[in-house]
Amino acid sequence: MKRQLYTKGSNFERELKKLFENKGFAVIRSAGSHGVDIVAGKKGKIYAFECKATSNEKFYISNNDVDKLINFSELFGAIPYIALKVKLPGELQRKSDKKILFINPYLLVSSGKNYSLDYHKIYPISEKIEDLL
């Protein structure tokens, strides 16, 4: 099961890397847990992404993962985002205009050791890829 989750996450990282490269960004993917998964830049605009993929409406991300993303981004001069690919059950997925949610980590509120990302609460404050381009 753990291997399957790793594969889903790494596949999403590669997908996001290719998506930004196709939009003219220079992109670096950092395999493993080094603080960020992807750094993308174009003409002075730099983004740092922590990538997650889920098929659940509620998802948890550790405080440590968010802290590493924010600390790296501040040191590097990047704009941090959690890139969350959500594959929802039928009807919800069809109604969604966002297949990947870009979430500003500064808007999240910790609930102990983790941040709770409820799709219905996160969706309205998330951004689309077009917003970043």
Phi and psi in radians as a Rosetta constraint file:
Dihedral C 1 N 2 CA 2 C 2 CIRCULARHARMONIC -1.107 0.35
Dihedral N 2 CA 2 C 2 N 3 CIRCULARHARMONIC -0.687 0.35
Dihedral C 2 N 3 CA 3 C 3 CIRCULARHARMONIC -1.094 0.35
Dihedral N 3 CA 3 C 3 N 4 CIRCULARHARMONIC -0.683 0.35
Dihedral C 3 N 4 CA 4 C 4 CIRCULARHARMONIC -1.126 0.35
Dihedral N 4 CA 4 C 4 N 5 CIRCULARHARMONIC -0.713 0.35
Dihedral C 4 N 5 CA 5 C 5 CIRCULARHARMONIC -1.140 0.35
Dihedral N 5 CA 5 C 5 N 6 CIRCULARHARMONIC -0.715 0.35
Dihedral C 5 N 6 CA 6 C 6 CIRCULARHARMONIC -1.077 0.35
Dihedral N 6 CA 6 C 6 N 7 CIRCULARHARMONIC -0.766 0.35
Dihedral C 6 N 7 CA 7 C 7 CIRCULARHARMONIC -1.092 0.35
Dihedral N 7 CA 7 C 7 N 8 CIRCULARHARMONIC -0.761 0.35
Dihedral C 7 N 8 CA 8 C 8 CIRCULARHARMONIC -1.057 0.35
Dihedral N 8 CA 8 C 8 N 9 CIRCULARHARMONIC -0.751 0.35
Dihedral C 8 N 9 CA 9 C 9 CIRCULARHARMONIC -1.174 0.35
Dihedral N 9 CA 9 C 9 N 10 CIRCULARHARMONIC -0.775 0.35
Dihedral C 9 N 10 CA 10 C 10 CIRCULARHARMONIC -1.206 0.35
Dihedral N 10 CA 10 C 10 N 11 CIRCULARHARMONIC -0.592 0.35
Dihedral C 10 N 11 CA 11 C 11 CIRCULARHARMONIC -1.115 0.35
Dihedral N 11 CA 11 C 11 N 12 CIRCULARHARMONIC -0.711 0.35
Dihedral C 11 N 12 CA 12 C 12 CIRCULARHARMONIC -1.143 0.35
Dihedral N 12 CA 12 C 12 N 13 CIRCULARHARMONIC -0.703 0.35
Dihedral C 12 N 13 CA 13 C 13 CIRCULARHARMONIC -1.016 0.35
Dihedral N 13 CA 13 C 13 N 14 CIRCULARHARMONIC -0.788 0.35
Dihedral C 13 N 14 CA 14 C 14 CIRCULARHARMONIC -1.122 0.35
Dihedral N 14 CA 14 C 14 N 15 CIRCULARHARMONIC -0.703 0.35
Dihedral C 14 N 15 CA 15 C 15 CIRCULARHARMONIC -1.083 0.35
Dihedral N 15 CA 15 C 15 N 16 CIRCULARHARMONIC -0.788 0.35
Dihedral C 15 N 16 CA 16 C 16 CIRCULARHARMONIC -1.168 0.35
Dihedral N 16 CA 16 C 16 N 17 CIRCULARHARMONIC -0.690 0.35
Dihedral C 16 N 17 CA 17 C 17 CIRCULARHARMONIC -1.021 0.35
Dihedral N 17 CA 17 C 17 N 18 CIRCULARHARMONIC -0.846 0.35
Dihedral C 17 N 18 CA 18 C 18 CIRCULARHARMONIC -1.126 0.35
Dihedral N 18 CA 18 C 18 N 19 CIRCULARHARMONIC -0.678 0.35
Dihedral C 18 N 19 CA 19 C 19 CIRCULARHARMONIC -1.037 0.35
Dihedral N 19 CA 19 C 19 N 20 CIRCULARHARMONIC -0.804 0.35
Dihedral C 19 N 20 CA 20 C 20 CIRCULARHARMONIC -1.264 0.35
Dihedral N 20 CA 20 C 20 N 21 CIRCULARHARMONIC -0.647 0.35
Dihedral C 20 N 21 CA 21 C 21 CIRCULARHARMONIC -1.065 0.35
Dihedral N 21 CA 21 C 21 N 22 CIRCULARHARMONIC -0.702 0.35
Dihedral C 21 N 22 CA 22 C 22 CIRCULARHARMONIC -1.157 0.35
Dihedral N 22 CA 22 C 22 N 23 CIRCULARHARMONIC -0.309 0.35
Dihedral C 22 N 23 CA 23 C 23 CIRCULARHARMONIC -1.715 0.35
Dihedral N 23 CA 23 C 23 N 24 CIRCULARHARMONIC 0.213 0.35
Dihedral C 23 N 24 CA 24 C 24 CIRCULARHARMONIC 1.557 0.35
Dihedral N 24 CA 24 C 24 N 25 CIRCULARHARMONIC 0.199 0.35
Dihedral C 24 N 25 CA 25 C 25 CIRCULARHARMONIC -1.510 0.35
Dihedral N 25 CA 25 C 25 N 26 CIRCULARHARMONIC 2.595 0.35
Dihedral C 25 N 26 CA 26 C 26 CIRCULARHARMONIC -1.490 0.35
Dihedral N 26 CA 26 C 26 N 27 CIRCULARHARMONIC 2.286 0.35
Dihedral C 26 N 27 CA 27 C 27 CIRCULARHARMONIC -2.328 0.35
Dihedral N 27 CA 27 C 27 N 28 CIRCULARHARMONIC 2.399 0.35
Dihedral C 27 N 28 CA 28 C 28 CIRCULARHARMONIC -2.158 0.35
Dihedral N 28 CA 28 C 28 N 29 CIRCULARHARMONIC 2.261 0.35
Dihedral C 28 N 29 CA 29 C 29 CIRCULARHARMONIC -1.816 0.35
Dihedral N 29 CA 29 C 29 N 30 CIRCULARHARMONIC 2.271 0.35
Dihedral C 29 N 30 CA 30 C 30 CIRCULARHARMONIC -1.861 0.35
Dihedral N 30 CA 30 C 30 N 31 CIRCULARHARMONIC 1.691 0.35
Dihedral C 30 N 31 CA 31 C 31 CIRCULARHARMONIC -1.168 0.35
Dihedral N 31 CA 31 C 31 N 32 CIRCULARHARMONIC 2.458 0.35
Dihedral C 31 N 32 CA 32 C 32 CIRCULARHARMONIC 1.634 0.35
Dihedral N 32 CA 32 C 32 N 33 CIRCULARHARMONIC 3.127 0.35
Dihedral C 32 N 33 CA 33 C 33 CIRCULARHARMONIC -1.695 0.35
Dihedral N 33 CA 33 C 33 N 34 CIRCULARHARMONIC 1.534 0.35
Dihedral C 33 N 34 CA 34 C 34 CIRCULARHARMONIC -1.995 0.35
Dihedral N 34 CA 34 C 34 N 35 CIRCULARHARMONIC 0.287 0.35
Dihedral C 34 N 35 CA 35 C 35 CIRCULARHARMONIC 1.915 0.35
Dihedral N 35 CA 35 C 35 N 36 CIRCULARHARMONIC -0.727 0.35
Dihedral C 35 N 36 CA 36 C 36 CIRCULARHARMONIC -2.469 0.35
Dihedral N 36 CA 36 C 36 N 37 CIRCULARHARMONIC 2.710 0.35
Dihedral C 36 N 37 CA 37 C 37 CIRCULARHARMONIC -1.663 0.35
Dihedral N 37 CA 37 C 37 N 38 CIRCULARHARMONIC -0.625 0.35
Dihedral C 37 N 38 CA 38 C 38 CIRCULARHARMONIC -2.474 0.35
Dihedral N 38 CA 38 C 38 N 39 CIRCULARHARMONIC 2.439 0.35
Dihedral C 38 N 39 CA 39 C 39 CIRCULARHARMONIC -2.118 0.35
Dihedral N 39 CA 39 C 39 N 40 CIRCULARHARMONIC 2.225 0.35
Dihedral C 39 N 40 CA 40 C 40 CIRCULARHARMONIC -2.266 0.35
Dihedral N 40 CA 40 C 40 N 41 CIRCULARHARMONIC 2.364 0.35
Dihedral C 40 N 41 CA 41 C 41 CIRCULARHARMONIC -2.488 0.35
Dihedral N 41 CA 41 C 41 N 42 CIRCULARHARMONIC 2.593 0.35
Dihedral C 41 N 42 CA 42 C 42 CIRCULARHARMONIC -2.719 0.35
Dihedral N 42 CA 42 C 42 N 43 CIRCULARHARMONIC 2.071 0.35
Dihedral C 42 N 43 CA 43 C 43 CIRCULARHARMONIC 0.873 0.35
Dihedral N 43 CA 43 C 43 N 44 CIRCULARHARMONIC 0.847 0.35
Dihedral C 43 N 44 CA 44 C 44 CIRCULARHARMONIC 1.537 0.35
Dihedral N 44 CA 44 C 44 N 45 CIRCULARHARMONIC -0.165 0.35
Dihedral C 44 N 45 CA 45 C 45 CIRCULARHARMONIC -1.687 0.35
Dihedral N 45 CA 45 C 45 N 46 CIRCULARHARMONIC 2.065 0.35
Dihedral C 45 N 46 CA 46 C 46 CIRCULARHARMONIC -2.120 0.35
Dihedral N 46 CA 46 C 46 N 47 CIRCULARHARMONIC 2.296 0.35
Dihedral C 46 N 47 CA 47 C 47 CIRCULARHARMONIC -2.067 0.35
Dihedral N 47 CA 47 C 47 N 48 CIRCULARHARMONIC 2.543 0.35
Dihedral C 47 N 48 CA 48 C 48 CIRCULARHARMONIC -2.126 0.35
Dihedral N 48 CA 48 C 48 N 49 CIRCULARHARMONIC 2.311 0.35
Dihedral C 48 N 49 CA 49 C 49 CIRCULARHARMONIC -2.142 0.35
Dihedral N 49 CA 49 C 49 N 50 CIRCULARHARMONIC 2.362 0.35
Dihedral C 49 N 50 CA 50 C 50 CIRCULARHARMONIC -1.784 0.35
Dihedral N 50 CA 50 C 50 N 51 CIRCULARHARMONIC 2.089 0.35
Dihedral C 50 N 51 CA 51 C 51 CIRCULARHARMONIC -1.776 0.35
Dihedral N 51 CA 51 C 51 N 52 CIRCULARHARMONIC 2.366 0.35
Dihedral C 51 N 52 CA 52 C 52 CIRCULARHARMONIC -2.414 0.35
Dihedral N 52 CA 52 C 52 N 53 CIRCULARHARMONIC 2.570 0.35
Dihedral C 52 N 53 CA 53 C 53 CIRCULARHARMONIC -2.309 0.35
Dihedral N 53 CA 53 C 53 N 54 CIRCULARHARMONIC 2.409 0.35
Dihedral C 53 N 54 CA 54 C 54 CIRCULARHARMONIC -2.646 0.35
Dihedral N 54 CA 54 C 54 N 55 CIRCULARHARMONIC 2.793 0.35
Dihedral C 54 N 55 CA 55 C 55 CIRCULARHARMONIC -2.066 0.35
Dihedral N 55 CA 55 C 55 N 56 CIRCULARHARMONIC 0.277 0.35
Dihedral C 55 N 56 CA 56 C 56 CIRCULARHARMONIC -1.829 0.35
Dihedral N 56 CA 56 C 56 N 57 CIRCULARHARMONIC 2.632 0.35
Dihedral C 56 N 57 CA 57 C 57 CIRCULARHARMONIC -1.332 0.35
Dihedral N 57 CA 57 C 57 N 58 CIRCULARHARMONIC -0.349 0.35
Dihedral C 57 N 58 CA 58 C 58 CIRCULARHARMONIC -2.153 0.35
Dihedral N 58 CA 58 C 58 N 59 CIRCULARHARMONIC 2.336 0.35
Dihedral C 58 N 59 CA 59 C 59 CIRCULARHARMONIC -2.435 0.35
Dihedral N 59 CA 59 C 59 N 60 CIRCULARHARMONIC 2.590 0.35
Dihedral C 59 N 60 CA 60 C 60 CIRCULARHARMONIC -2.088 0.35
Dihedral N 60 CA 60 C 60 N 61 CIRCULARHARMONIC 2.447 0.35
Dihedral C 60 N 61 CA 61 C 61 CIRCULARHARMONIC -2.258 0.35
Dihedral N 61 CA 61 C 61 N 62 CIRCULARHARMONIC 2.357 0.35
Dihedral C 61 N 62 CA 62 C 62 CIRCULARHARMONIC -1.194 0.35
Dihedral N 62 CA 62 C 62 N 63 CIRCULARHARMONIC 2.591 0.35
Dihedral C 62 N 63 CA 63 C 63 CIRCULARHARMONIC -0.977 0.35
Dihedral N 63 CA 63 C 63 N 64 CIRCULARHARMONIC -0.668 0.35
Dihedral C 63 N 64 CA 64 C 64 CIRCULARHARMONIC -1.070 0.35
Dihedral N 64 CA 64 C 64 N 65 CIRCULARHARMONIC -0.768 0.35
Dihedral C 64 N 65 CA 65 C 65 CIRCULARHARMONIC -1.086 0.35
Dihedral N 65 CA 65 C 65 N 66 CIRCULARHARMONIC -0.735 0.35
Dihedral C 65 N 66 CA 66 C 66 CIRCULARHARMONIC -1.204 0.35
Dihedral N 66 CA 66 C 66 N 67 CIRCULARHARMONIC -0.741 0.35
Dihedral C 66 N 67 CA 67 C 67 CIRCULARHARMONIC -1.071 0.35
Dihedral N 67 CA 67 C 67 N 68 CIRCULARHARMONIC -0.743 0.35
Dihedral C 67 N 68 CA 68 C 68 CIRCULARHARMONIC -1.099 0.35
Dihedral N 68 CA 68 C 68 N 69 CIRCULARHARMONIC -0.718 0.35
Dihedral C 68 N 69 CA 69 C 69 CIRCULARHARMONIC -1.075 0.35
Dihedral N 69 CA 69 C 69 N 70 CIRCULARHARMONIC -0.841 0.35
Dihedral C 69 N 70 CA 70 C 70 CIRCULARHARMONIC -1.141 0.35
Dihedral N 70 CA 70 C 70 N 71 CIRCULARHARMONIC -0.803 0.35
Dihedral C 70 N 71 CA 71 C 71 CIRCULARHARMONIC -1.092 0.35
Dihedral N 71 CA 71 C 71 N 72 CIRCULARHARMONIC -0.790 0.35
Dihedral C 71 N 72 CA 72 C 72 CIRCULARHARMONIC -1.051 0.35
Dihedral N 72 CA 72 C 72 N 73 CIRCULARHARMONIC -0.822 0.35
Dihedral C 72 N 73 CA 73 C 73 CIRCULARHARMONIC -1.078 0.35
Dihedral N 73 CA 73 C 73 N 74 CIRCULARHARMONIC -0.744 0.35
Dihedral C 73 N 74 CA 74 C 74 CIRCULARHARMONIC -1.144 0.35
Dihedral N 74 CA 74 C 74 N 75 CIRCULARHARMONIC -0.722 0.35
Dihedral C 74 N 75 CA 75 C 75 CIRCULARHARMONIC -1.190 0.35
Dihedral N 75 CA 75 C 75 N 76 CIRCULARHARMONIC -0.670 0.35
Dihedral C 75 N 76 CA 76 C 76 CIRCULARHARMONIC -1.496 0.35
Dihedral N 76 CA 76 C 76 N 77 CIRCULARHARMONIC -0.330 0.35
Dihedral C 76 N 77 CA 77 C 77 CIRCULARHARMONIC 1.447 0.35
Dihedral N 77 CA 77 C 77 N 78 CIRCULARHARMONIC 0.528 0.35
Dihedral C 77 N 78 CA 78 C 78 CIRCULARHARMONIC -1.830 0.35
Dihedral N 78 CA 78 C 78 N 79 CIRCULARHARMONIC 2.817 0.35
Dihedral C 78 N 79 CA 79 C 79 CIRCULARHARMONIC -1.638 0.35
Dihedral N 79 CA 79 C 79 N 80 CIRCULARHARMONIC 2.090 0.35
Dihedral C 79 N 80 CA 80 C 80 CIRCULARHARMONIC -1.498 0.35
Dihedral N 80 CA 80 C 80 N 81 CIRCULARHARMONIC 2.490 0.35
Dihedral C 80 N 81 CA 81 C 81 CIRCULARHARMONIC -2.527 0.35
Dihedral N 81 CA 81 C 81 N 82 CIRCULARHARMONIC 2.536 0.35
Dihedral C 81 N 82 CA 82 C 82 CIRCULARHARMONIC -1.620 0.35
Dihedral N 82 CA 82 C 82 N 83 CIRCULARHARMONIC 2.118 0.35
Dihedral C 82 N 83 CA 83 C 83 CIRCULARHARMONIC -1.710 0.35
Dihedral N 83 CA 83 C 83 N 84 CIRCULARHARMONIC 1.997 0.35
Dihedral C 83 N 84 CA 84 C 84 CIRCULARHARMONIC -2.047 0.35
Dihedral N 84 CA 84 C 84 N 85 CIRCULARHARMONIC 2.013 0.35
Dihedral C 84 N 85 CA 85 C 85 CIRCULARHARMONIC -1.642 0.35
Dihedral N 85 CA 85 C 85 N 86 CIRCULARHARMONIC 2.097 0.35
Dihedral C 85 N 86 CA 86 C 86 CIRCULARHARMONIC -2.032 0.35
Dihedral N 86 CA 86 C 86 N 87 CIRCULARHARMONIC 2.100 0.35
Dihedral C 86 N 87 CA 87 C 87 CIRCULARHARMONIC -1.873 0.35
Dihedral N 87 CA 87 C 87 N 88 CIRCULARHARMONIC 1.765 0.35
Dihedral C 87 N 88 CA 88 C 88 CIRCULARHARMONIC -1.655 0.35
Dihedral N 88 CA 88 C 88 N 89 CIRCULARHARMONIC 2.861 0.35
Dihedral C 88 N 89 CA 89 C 89 CIRCULARHARMONIC -1.071 0.35
Dihedral N 89 CA 89 C 89 N 90 CIRCULARHARMONIC 2.534 0.35
Dihedral C 89 N 90 CA 90 C 90 CIRCULARHARMONIC -0.069 0.35
Dihedral N 90 CA 90 C 90 N 91 CIRCULARHARMONIC -1.442 0.35
Dihedral C 90 N 91 CA 91 C 91 CIRCULARHARMONIC -1.084 0.35
Dihedral N 91 CA 91 C 91 N 92 CIRCULARHARMONIC -0.765 0.35
Dihedral C 91 N 92 CA 92 C 92 CIRCULARHARMONIC -1.072 0.35
Dihedral N 92 CA 92 C 92 N 93 CIRCULARHARMONIC -0.718 0.35
Dihedral C 92 N 93 CA 93 C 93 CIRCULARHARMONIC -1.138 0.35
Dihedral N 93 CA 93 C 93 N 94 CIRCULARHARMONIC -0.710 0.35
Dihedral C 93 N 94 CA 94 C 94 CIRCULARHARMONIC -1.151 0.35
Dihedral N 94 CA 94 C 94 N 95 CIRCULARHARMONIC -0.596 0.35
Dihedral C 94 N 95 CA 95 C 95 CIRCULARHARMONIC -1.360 0.35
Dihedral N 95 CA 95 C 95 N 96 CIRCULARHARMONIC -0.344 0.35
Dihedral C 95 N 96 CA 96 C 96 CIRCULARHARMONIC -1.354 0.35
Dihedral N 96 CA 96 C 96 N 97 CIRCULARHARMONIC 2.344 0.35
Dihedral C 96 N 97 CA 97 C 97 CIRCULARHARMONIC -1.701 0.35
Dihedral N 97 CA 97 C 97 N 98 CIRCULARHARMONIC 0.013 0.35
Dihedral C 97 N 98 CA 98 C 98 CIRCULARHARMONIC -2.086 0.35
Dihedral N 98 CA 98 C 98 N 99 CIRCULARHARMONIC 1.993 0.35
Dihedral C 98 N 99 CA 99 C 99 CIRCULARHARMONIC -1.543 0.35
Dihedral N 99 CA 99 C 99 N 100 CIRCULARHARMONIC -0.496 0.35
Dihedral C 99 N 100 CA 100 C 100 CIRCULARHARMONIC -2.151 0.35
Dihedral N 100 CA 100 C 100 N 101 CIRCULARHARMONIC 2.235 0.35
Dihedral C 100 N 101 CA 101 C 101 CIRCULARHARMONIC -1.721 0.35
Dihedral N 101 CA 101 C 101 N 102 CIRCULARHARMONIC 2.288 0.35
Dihedral C 101 N 102 CA 102 C 102 CIRCULARHARMONIC -1.859 0.35
Dihedral N 102 CA 102 C 102 N 103 CIRCULARHARMONIC 2.012 0.35
Dihedral C 102 N 103 CA 103 C 103 CIRCULARHARMONIC -1.989 0.35
Dihedral N 103 CA 103 C 103 N 104 CIRCULARHARMONIC 2.200 0.35
Dihedral C 103 N 104 CA 104 C 104 CIRCULARHARMONIC -1.255 0.35
Dihedral N 104 CA 104 C 104 N 105 CIRCULARHARMONIC 2.035 0.35
Dihedral C 104 N 105 CA 105 C 105 CIRCULARHARMONIC -1.151 0.35
Dihedral N 105 CA 105 C 105 N 106 CIRCULARHARMONIC -0.370 0.35
Dihedral C 105 N 106 CA 106 C 106 CIRCULARHARMONIC -1.219 0.35
Dihedral N 106 CA 106 C 106 N 107 CIRCULARHARMONIC -0.284 0.35
Dihedral C 106 N 107 CA 107 C 107 CIRCULARHARMONIC -1.543 0.35
Dihedral N 107 CA 107 C 107 N 108 CIRCULARHARMONIC -0.120 0.35
Dihedral C 107 N 108 CA 108 C 108 CIRCULARHARMONIC -1.480 0.35
Dihedral N 108 CA 108 C 108 N 109 CIRCULARHARMONIC 2.647 0.35
Dihedral C 108 N 109 CA 109 C 109 CIRCULARHARMONIC -2.104 0.35
Dihedral N 109 CA 109 C 109 N 110 CIRCULARHARMONIC 2.211 0.35
Dihedral C 109 N 110 CA 110 C 110 CIRCULARHARMONIC -1.302 0.35
Dihedral N 110 CA 110 C 110 N 111 CIRCULARHARMONIC 2.545 0.35
Dihedral C 110 N 111 CA 111 C 111 CIRCULARHARMONIC -2.142 0.35
Dihedral N 111 CA 111 C 111 N 112 CIRCULARHARMONIC 1.088 0.35
Dihedral C 111 N 112 CA 112 C 112 CIRCULARHARMONIC 1.758 0.35
Dihedral N 112 CA 112 C 112 N 113 CIRCULARHARMONIC -2.119 0.35
Dihedral C 112 N 113 CA 113 C 113 CIRCULARHARMONIC -1.489 0.35
Dihedral N 113 CA 113 C 113 N 114 CIRCULARHARMONIC -0.175 0.35
Dihedral C 113 N 114 CA 114 C 114 CIRCULARHARMONIC -2.366 0.35
Dihedral N 114 CA 114 C 114 N 115 CIRCULARHARMONIC 2.847 0.35
Dihedral C 114 N 115 CA 115 C 115 CIRCULARHARMONIC -1.735 0.35
Dihedral N 115 CA 115 C 115 N 116 CIRCULARHARMONIC 2.314 0.35
Dihedral C 115 N 116 CA 116 C 116 CIRCULARHARMONIC -1.664 0.35
Dihedral N 116 CA 116 C 116 N 117 CIRCULARHARMONIC 2.106 0.35
Dihedral C 116 N 117 CA 117 C 117 CIRCULARHARMONIC -1.897 0.35
Dihedral N 117 CA 117 C 117 N 118 CIRCULARHARMONIC 1.710 0.35
Dihedral C 117 N 118 CA 118 C 118 CIRCULARHARMONIC -1.565 0.35
Dihedral N 118 CA 118 C 118 N 119 CIRCULARHARMONIC 2.125 0.35
Dihedral C 118 N 119 CA 119 C 119 CIRCULARHARMONIC -0.875 0.35
Dihedral N 119 CA 119 C 119 N 120 CIRCULARHARMONIC -0.775 0.35
Dihedral C 119 N 120 CA 120 C 120 CIRCULARHARMONIC -1.197 0.35
Dihedral N 120 CA 120 C 120 N 121 CIRCULARHARMONIC -0.429 0.35
Dihedral C 120 N 121 CA 121 C 121 CIRCULARHARMONIC -1.591 0.35
Dihedral N 121 CA 121 C 121 N 122 CIRCULARHARMONIC -0.595 0.35
Dihedral C 121 N 122 CA 122 C 122 CIRCULARHARMONIC -1.366 0.35
Dihedral N 122 CA 122 C 122 N 123 CIRCULARHARMONIC -0.667 0.35
Dihedral C 122 N 123 CA 123 C 123 CIRCULARHARMONIC -0.888 0.35
Dihedral N 123 CA 123 C 123 N 124 CIRCULARHARMONIC -0.851 0.35
Dihedral C 123 N 124 CA 124 C 124 CIRCULARHARMONIC -1.141 0.35
Dihedral N 124 CA 124 C 124 N 125 CIRCULARHARMONIC -0.437 0.35
Dihedral C 124 N 125 CA 125 C 125 CIRCULARHARMONIC -1.762 0.35
Dihedral N 125 CA 125 C 125 N 126 CIRCULARHARMONIC -0.037 0.35
Dihedral C 125 N 126 CA 126 C 126 CIRCULARHARMONIC -1.445 0.35
Dihedral N 126 CA 126 C 126 N 127 CIRCULARHARMONIC 2.870 0.35
Dihedral C 126 N 127 CA 127 C 127 CIRCULARHARMONIC -1.973 0.35
Dihedral N 127 CA 127 C 127 N 128 CIRCULARHARMONIC 2.765 0.35
Dihedral C 127 N 128 CA 128 C 128 CIRCULARHARMONIC -1.650 0.35
Dihedral N 128 CA 128 C 128 N 129 CIRCULARHARMONIC 2.857 0.35
Dihedral C 128 N 129 CA 129 C 129 CIRCULARHARMONIC -1.010 0.35
Dihedral N 129 CA 129 C 129 N 130 CIRCULARHARMONIC -0.636 0.35
Dihedral C 129 N 130 CA 130 C 130 CIRCULARHARMONIC -1.073 0.35
Dihedral N 130 CA 130 C 130 N 131 CIRCULARHARMONIC -0.523 0.35
Dihedral C 130 N 131 CA 131 C 131 CIRCULARHARMONIC -1.164 0.35
Dihedral N 131 CA 131 C 131 N 132 CIRCULARHARMONIC -0.532 0.35
Dihedral C 131 N 132 CA 132 C 132 CIRCULARHARMONIC -1.477 0.35
Dihedral N 132 CA 132 C 132 N 133 CIRCULARHARMONIC -0.466 0.35
